[in-house]
């Protein structure tokens, strides 16, 4: 597959993932206002589609960006931005796997009528870890945008056209 296409896919999927993670951050304030039972219903309802879709988007963003980083590893000017993007995408997934997924699995077992007494601690941990993910996603997206704008591939630059000669 053409490297320009792979770079575009990585940038596009990272933008989608960043937007989705940002929606979690936007939910934090309103969710802290909800009583426990309502929080649980809203949380479970809103997040039912996130997992299957975002896992595919985020892993594909990481793989396409890692591939681009590997192919362009000898290009000094692109190496730092692409490595930063790949690392941040990896860390974003790691935070989800180590911290958020276990919280989600616990929350899925709750019942609105019988929440644990410390339910708000889990809500706050979930929110804080999503802020961390949003930071990693934002840095990855910024690095990919910078790479796309400033580290163009030689074959993607427009060909300079000679001016017609005047007689």
ChimeraX attribute file (.defattr): number of C-alpha atoms within 10 A of each C-alpha:
attribute: neighborCount
match mode: 1-to-1
recipient: residues
	/A:1	5
	/A:2	6
	/A:3	14
	/A:4	15
	/A:5	11
	/A:6	17
	/A:7	21
	/A:8	17
	/A:9	16
	/A:10	27
	/A:11	25
	/A:12	17
	/A:13	23
	/A:14	28
	/A:15	22
	/A:16	18
	/A:17	26
	/A:18	23
	/A:19	15
	/A:20	16
	/A:21	23
	/A:22	18
	/A:23	13
	/A:24	17
	/A:25	18
	/A:26	13
	/A:27	13
	/A:28	17
	/A:29	10
	/A:30	9
	/A:31	18
	/A:32	14
	/A:33	10
	/A:34	12
	/A:35	10
	/A:36	20
	/A:37	16
	/A:38	13
	/A:39	19
	/A:40	22
	/A:41	13
	/A:42	13
	/A:43	17
	/A:44	15
	/A:45	10
	/A:46	12
	/A:47	11
	/A:48	10
	/A:49	10
	/A:50	11
	/A:51	11
	/A:52	9
	/A:53	11
	/A:54	16
	/A:55	14
	/A:56	12
	/A:57	18
	/A:58	22
	/A:59	17
	/A:60	16
	/A:61	28
	/A:62	24
	/A:63	16
	/A:64	22
	/A:65	28
	/A:66	21
	/A:67	18
	/A:68	21
	/A:69	22
	/A:70	13
	/A:71	12
	/A:72	17
	/A:73	15
	/A:74	10
	/A:75	12
	/A:76	10
	/A:77	14
	/A:78	22
	/A:79	19
	/A:80	15
	/A:81	22
	/A:82	27
	/A:83	21
	/A:84	19
	/A:85	31
	/A:86	26
	/A:87	18
	/A:88	22
	/A:89	28
	/A:90	21
	/A:91	16
	/A:92	25
	/A:93	20
	/A:94	14
	/A:95	16
	/A:96	20
	/A:97	12
	/A:98	10
	/A:99	15
	/A:100	21
	/A:101	15
	/A:102	13
	/A:103	16
	/A:104	17
	/A:105	10
	/A:106	12
	/A:107	18
	/A:108	12
	/A:109	8
	/A:110	16
	/A:111	12
	/A:112	12
	/A:113	9
	/A:114	9
	/A:115	15
	/A:116	13
	/A:117	8
	/A:118	8
	/A:119	16
	/A:120	15
	/A:121	10
	/A:122	16
	/A:123	20
	/A:124	14
	/A:125	14
	/A:126	20
	/A:127	21
	/A:128	15
	/A:129	17
	/A:130	23
	/A:131	18
	/A:132	17
	/A:133	26
	/A:134	22
	/A:135	17
	/A:136	24
	/A:137	29
	/A:138	22
	/A:139	19
	/A:140	29
	/A:141	26
	/A:142	18
	/A:143	22
	/A:144	28
	/A:145	19
	/A:146	15
	/A:147	21
	/A:148	18
	/A:149	9
	/A:150	11
	/A:151	17
	/A:152	14
	/A:153	14
	/A:154	8
	/A:155	8
	/A:156	8
	/A:157	8
	/A:158	7
	/A:159	8
	/A:160	6
	/A:161	6
	/A:162	6
	/A:163	6
	/A:164	6
	/A:165	5
	/A:166	4
	/A:167	3
